[in-house]
């Protein structure tokens, strides 16, 4: 029986895949630590203890519950699941909690966990992304684990921002850097509509 030699991938393809893997990890790190966490830090500074633990109904979660849940999720999936640390998560406790910790305490805890997460992500190389893991009973690759954590964190960050805006009853001012562009766009729209109105205006009739 003749064994055929396994074809190796072209060097350019391997380099391209490695660059894509590096970009994926870099963007995941940026979103977790450089985008979502600063947004949470920004809104939590004005949240009162009552707002922090407020639930719209018995089946919904408070901002505090969501912060506990985010911390538990990223620790279980990345620090333990990908990084190999011990997993002592109590998921039910994240949702049953109804008071106690302050926003500063919960944010500090999440910040510390995200630092550990970032350290794990920084060690991932392209080959590791396809390594198998069993996390929370799911059979996944490291890539799938990271992808899940980023989209999961994004979804709950959105929920926290919505609750904060609801309770604070004001704009959260998260995109003030776009205000200048928004004003210029609005002014351009007004000028365009004014020009269209002038074009549609009937010409005066002279007798």
Phi and psi in degrees as a GROMACS rama.xvg file:
@    title "Ramachandran Plot"
@    xaxis  label "Phi"
@    yaxis  label "Psi"
@TYPE xy
-90.1951  126.175  UNK-2
-93.3937  125.395  UNK-3
-84.9637  135.666  UNK-4
-65.0974  137.952  UNK-5
-72.4652  127.743  UNK-6
-73.3235  131.372  UNK-7
-86.0473  151.53  UNK-8
-72.2995  145.088  UNK-9
-56.0755  144.662  UNK-10
-58.4237  -38.9123  UNK-11
-62.7351  -38.3987  UNK-12
-66.3482  -44.3996  UNK-13
-61.3688  -42.0235  UNK-14
-64.8025  -39.2974  UNK-15
-65.5821  -41.8788  UNK-16
-65.1645  -39.1315  UNK-17
-64.3609  -39.0023  UNK-18
-66.6338  -39.0637  UNK-19
-65.385  -40.8811  UNK-20
-64.0895  -43.3071  UNK-21
-62.8388  -40.3999  UNK-22
-65.7725  -38.0704  UNK-23
-62.3559  -46.494  UNK-24
-65.8193  -43.5217  UNK-25
-61.3618  -41.9989  UNK-26
-69.4021  -36.1279  UNK-27
-63.1305  -43.2169  UNK-28
-64.392  -41.1158  UNK-29
-64.5037  -43.058  UNK-30
-66.686  -43.668  UNK-31
-67.1679  -52.9565  UNK-32
-92.6586  -24.9838  UNK-33
-105.926  -10.084  UNK-34
-123.452  -59.3301  UNK-35
-68.7566  -46.9715  UNK-36
-61.8853  -45.4209  UNK-37
-60.4666  -34.4546  UNK-38
-64.9798  -43.123  UNK-39
-63.4532  -43.9554  UNK-40
-60.9051  -38.9805  UNK-41
-63.8813  -45.5268  UNK-42
-82.0257  -29.0768  UNK-43
-72.6314  -18.3608  UNK-44
-66.808  -20.7741  UNK-45
-108.052  3.61452  UNK-46
-84.704  128.383  UNK-47
-80.8054  162.992  UNK-48
-56.7242  -37.4166  UNK-49
-64.9692  -41.9144  UNK-50
-68.4096  -35.3008  UNK-51
-60.5595  -40.5163  UNK-52
-103.749  9.21689  UNK-53
-71.5982  133.301  UNK-54
-117.992  133.639  UNK-55
-66.4167  -27.5324  UNK-56
-162.264  174.528  UNK-57
-66.5759  -22.1644  UNK-58
-97.5044  3.21167  UNK-59
-109.799  167.163  UNK-60
-106.898  151.361  UNK-61
-86.1512  170.821  UNK-62
-57.3936  -41.9228  UNK-63
-61.9439  -44.1837  UNK-64
-58.6449  -42.2914  UNK-65
-67.7677  -36.274  UNK-66
-65.0831  -42.9037  UNK-67
-62.4251  -40.1084  UNK-68
-67.0889  -42.6023  UNK-69
-61.4001  -43.8984  UNK-70
-60.5432  -45.7253  UNK-71
-64.7729  -39.4411  UNK-72
-67.2362  -50.6434  UNK-73
-67.3914  -32.8592  UNK-74
-68.3337  -44.5691  UNK-75
-66.7825  -44.8431  UNK-76
-80.1882  -37.5377  UNK-77
-103.001  -56.0117  UNK-78
-62.7477  -44.7378  UNK-79
-89.8768  -55.3688  UNK-80
-62.9859  -42.5311  UNK-81
-95.219  -42.4436  UNK-82
-82.9256  -16.6377  UNK-83
91.0261  5.96874  UNK-84
-72.6262  164.802  UNK-85
-66.0661  143.33  UNK-86
-106.938  107.3  UNK-87
-116.071  30.503  UNK-88
-68.4677  139.032  UNK-89
-118.393  87.441  UNK-90
-61.3419  -41.3046  UNK-91
-60.7477  -36.4476  UNK-92
-63.5051  -28.2744  UNK-93
-62.645  -33.6549  UNK-94
-96.0815  -21.3203  UNK-95
-82.0884  -22.4605  UNK-96
-57.7028  139.627  UNK-97
-134.244  10.9209  UNK-98
163.78  171.855  UNK-99
120.783  -78.0893  UNK-100
-70.8014  148.781  UNK-101
-88.212  167.904  UNK-102
-61.7157  -39.9685  UNK-103
-62.2637  -42.2487  UNK-104
-65.3038  -45.937  UNK-105
-66.3994  -39.2123  UNK-106
-68.2457  -40.2466  UNK-107
-62.7053  -40.3358  UNK-108
-64.0622  -45.179  UNK-109
-65.5567  -37.9147  UNK-110
-62.0889  -43.8851  UNK-111
-62.4788  -41.8641  UNK-112
-65.3602  -40.1562  UNK-113
-67.324  -28.5248  UNK-114
-65.0867  -41.4295  UNK-115
-65.0795  -41.0829  UNK-116
-59.4565  -46.1644  UNK-117
-62.5168  -37.846  UNK-118
-64.1876  -39.0547  UNK-119
-66.2734  -46.3929  UNK-120
-62.2331  -36.3252  UNK-121
-64.3038  -23.2732  UNK-122
-89.7659  -7.10919  UNK-123
-75.7682  130.742  UNK-124
-108.481  167.607  UNK-125
-53.3755  -38.9832  UNK-126
-66.8226  -33.2985  UNK-127
-67.2315  -27.0267  UNK-128
-58.8552  -29.9758  UNK-129
-97.3145  5.80878  UNK-130
-69.5148  140.143  UNK-131
-78.8893  148.014  UNK-132
-142.134  155.622  UNK-133
-117.623  112.497  UNK-134
-128.805  124.744  UNK-135
56.1823  29.6987  UNK-136
86.967  -3.65399  UNK-137
-96.6733  137.731  UNK-138
-90.3869  110.133  UNK-139
-137.534  166.424  UNK-140
-92.6461  168.103  UNK-141
-60.7919  -39.8956  UNK-142
-58.4865  -45.9347  UNK-143
-64.5359  -35.9279  UNK-144
-64.6155  -45.5347  UNK-145
-65.7821  -42.9555  UNK-146
-59.7737  -43.9296  UNK-147
-60.9715  -46.6357  UNK-148
-62.1668  -42.4017  UNK-149
-65.7402  -47.1346  UNK-150
-70.3904  -32.6338  UNK-151
-66.9685  -43.6934  UNK-152
-64.0852  -40.1048  UNK-153
-62.36  -45.2776  UNK-154
-61.4183  -45.9895  UNK-155
-74.7974  -28.3849  UNK-156
-61.8831  -42.4512  UNK-157
-59.354  -40.8707  UNK-158
-63.4446  -42.963  UNK-159
-62.6546  -43.3288  UNK-160
-63.8594  -38.0105  UNK-161
-64.811  -46.2203  UNK-162
-63.0499  -41.8306  UNK-163
-61.1343  -43.3873  UNK-164
-65.8903  -36.5168  UNK-165
-64.8381  -42.875  UNK-166
-78.4548  -37.1182  UNK-167
-80.2553  -21.2747  UNK-168
57.111  44.2076  UNK-169
-159.096  165.227  UNK-170
-65.1737  141.786  UNK-171
-83.7649  -5.83525  UNK-172
54.4089  47.2837  UNK-173
-88.3947  -16.9013  UNK-174
-127.749  41.8948  UNK-175
-64.0601  -23.6005  UNK-176
-67.1395  -14.5624  UNK-177
-97.0121  -3.77978  UNK-178
-59.5468  -41.9058  UNK-179
-61.6824  -45.1541  UNK-180
-65.2527  -37.0096  UNK-181
-65.2794  -41.592  UNK-182
-65.9855  -40.3259  UNK-183
-64.4804  -39.1343  UNK-184
-66.3981  -41.6291  UNK-185
-63.9995  -40.6607  UNK-186
-64.6009  -41.0143  UNK-187
-63.9279  -38.7316  UNK-188
-64.1861  -42.2934  UNK-189
-63.2792  -41.372  UNK-190
-64.6612  -40.5194  UNK-191
-64.9001  -43.2936  UNK-192
-65.6493  -37.4399  UNK-193
-64.7086  -40.3953  UNK-194
-65.2981  -40.2455  UNK-195
-64.5681  -37.9667  UNK-196
-64.3188  -42.0676  UNK-197
-63.9389  -38.267  UNK-198
-67.6863  -33.7652  UNK-199
-81.2982  -16.2395  UNK-200
-65.3415  128.205  UNK-201
-65.9347  145.242  UNK-202
-70.248  146.423  UNK-203
-68.1013  146.015  UNK-204
-101.19  130.582  UNK-205
-108.177  135.146  UNK-206
